[in-house]
Amino acid sequence: MRTHIGLLLALLATAPAVAAADYVAIPGGVFVSALALDGAAARIAIEPFAMRAEPVTNAEFLDFVRMHPEWQRGQVSPLFAGPQYLAAWQGPLTLGPDARPEQPVTDVSWFAARAFCASEQARLPSWYEWEYVAAADATRRDARQDPARNQDILDAIQGSTGARPGAIGQHPADVWGVRDLNRLLWEWTGDYAAMFPNADARVAGAGPSLALCGGSALAFADKNQFALMMRVAALTALKPADAAPRVGFRCVRDPPGE
C-alpha cells in the first residue's frame, strides 16, 4: 500500500494545482493538549504554519477530481476509497441538491483528502495543530475553560446529528481568522490513526506522530472537553479508506523553506 501512496503523491506533485485558497498564518506556541499521555496533560510545542481559513468545499473538490480523474467516484482504487466515497454527489462530476457547491465536501476518504492537499502544495494538519487552532474563539487564543463556549459548541454538534453540514462561512471567524472549525463537521488530520492503539494496522506510513499508545491513547486530561471527545470517538471508528457524511477536511502549509 505504501508503494501505491508514494506513486500517487509523486504524480500529484507534477500535476496542475487547484485554484489558490485562502490560508491564514498561525504563529507557533506551547500548547497543553486536552489529550493525556500516560495520565498527564501533553504539553506540545507547535511550530508556525498556515491553515485554510475554511473547509474544502464540494465546488473545490469537484475542480480537483476534474483535474485528477483517478480520484473520481467510480475511478478511484478501492484501496483508497470505499463504496460511500462522495455518496451525496449525483454523479462523478455532478454535485446535486444534497451536495451544494458552498457546503464542505464530506464522504471523502483520508487518502483523497491528503491527495487534494498535496495538489495545492499543502498537507493535512496534525491532530495537535488542529486542536491548537480549535481552542480559540473570536477573541481568545485559548477559550477552552469557558463553560458557555464549550456548551455552545456541544449544542451545535448535537443539534446537527444526522444532518449534512450547512454552508461554510456562516459563523464569525476565530481570533486567527479561521472559520467553521468546531461546529460544522468533523475533519481528517494527517496523523489521526496514531491517536489510537494499533495505529500501524490502520494506515501504513502514518507514523507515531502523536506519542500516544496503549490503553492511555484515548484518555483525556480535560474532562470538560466533551465536544472534543465526540470528535475523537468519531475518528476512532474510521479507517483511512472510509468516508462519512459529516467528515471533511482542510489543509495546512508549512512556512517556505520547510
Secondary structure, 3 states (H helix, E strand, C coil): CHHHHHHHHHHHHCCCCCCCCCEEEECCEEEEEEEEECCEEEEEEECCEEEECCCCEHHHHHHHHHHCHHHCCCCCCCCCCCCCCCCCCCECCECCCCCCCCCECCCCCHHHHHHHHHHCCCECCCHHHHHHHHCCCCCCCCCCCCHHHHHHHHHHHHHCCCCCCCCCCCCCCCCCCCCCCCCCCEECCCCHHHHCCCHHHCCCCCCCCCCCCHHHCCCECCCCCHHHHHHHHHHHCCCCCCCCCCEECCCEECCCCC
